Amino acid sequence: MPLNMDQDTKTNGSREHAFEKFSIDRPGKIIFVGHHLSTKTSFRCLIRSISLHGAELEVSPHLPVPNNFFLEILGIHDDIGCTVIRREEEKVTVGFNMLIDAEFLHHVIRLNFETSH
């Protein structure tokens, strides 16, 4: 029985694409999820990089970051549900509660490129 290498290549290729990080250094907002999903409390952050599955944020090391929150990217008014994976001083690594759409990620990267030039 021959080994089917095409199937593994396609799976690994899509996996690599899902984990590909794009540096955007774009302002964002961490929005706390309160009682009855209220979103009154928020503070600013810097989104250093983003991928389909998560992002790396920079926040003040003195600010408490909740385990679950919404992330808003400046200039895009869709909120992304996030869960903290790791925090090291001012660097916060988050996973998105659902993979973001590839079109949405492309829009974020394109917007960042247009505003940086």
N, C-alpha and C positions, 0 to 999 in steps of 0.2 A: 504494500500500500504506500504510494508516494506521499511525501510530506507536502501539504498545501501551504506554501509560503505567502501567497497573495493575501490570504485572509489575515494573517498576523501582521503583515505590513500595513494594511488598511487600518486595523485596530490601533496599532502603535502610532501611525501617522495622525489619526484623529486625537489620540491621547496627548501626543506632543503638542498639537495645535491647541488643545484645551488648556494646557499648562503654560503656553507661551505668554510671557509677561511683556507688557508694553509700558515703557516709562512715559508718564504724562505730566508729573509735577503740577497738578491742577488743584486749586482750592476746592474744598468740599465741606460738608456739614454733617456732623454726627447728631442724629435726632433720637433722643431717648424715647423708648416706648413706655408710656405710663399706664395708669389705671384706665381700663376700657379702651386701650390702644390710643390714648391721647398722645399728642406729639408736641407738647408745649416747650419742653426743655431741649436746647441744642447748643452745640459749640462747634467752632470751626476746626478744620484739620487740613492737612496737605496730603493729597493722594499722590504718592510717589510712583506707584506702578499698578497696573490692572491687568486682569486676564478674564477668561470666561468664568472661572470658578472663584476668584477672590481678588484681594487688593492688599497693598502695603500702604499704611497710613503713617503720618507723622503728627503727633499731638504733643502738647506740653506734658512733660513727665509728671507734673503735679496734679493733672486732671484725672479723675477716676473715669474709666471707660466701662460702660455696662457690658455684660456678656453678649447681649442681643440688642441691636439697634437698627435704625434705618440710616443709610448713607445717601446723601444727596450730592451730586457732582455739580459744581457751579456752572450755570448755563444750561443745565438739563434738569427739568423739574420732576423726573421720575425718581422715586425712592427705591433703594435696593436693600432688601432685608439681609442683615449680616450677623455673623457669630464670630466672636473673638477666638482665634486659634492660639495665638501667642502674643505676649507683650514683653518687650525688652526696653525699659526706659521710655523714650519717646517713639519708638517704632512699634506699631501694632499691626499684626498680620491677621486679616480676617478672611473668612470663607463666606461666599454668598449662599444664602439659604436655598437658592435655586440657581442653576447655571444661567448666566445672562445670555440673551440672544446675540448671535454673532453680528447681526446687523447693528444692534445697539452698541456693541463694542467698537465696531468700525466707525460709527457716528462719533463716539467719544474720542477716538484717536484722531479722526479727521478734524473735529472741532479744535482739539488741542493743537494740531499742526497749523490750522488756519489762524489761530489767535497768537501763535508764537512767531509767525513770520510777518 
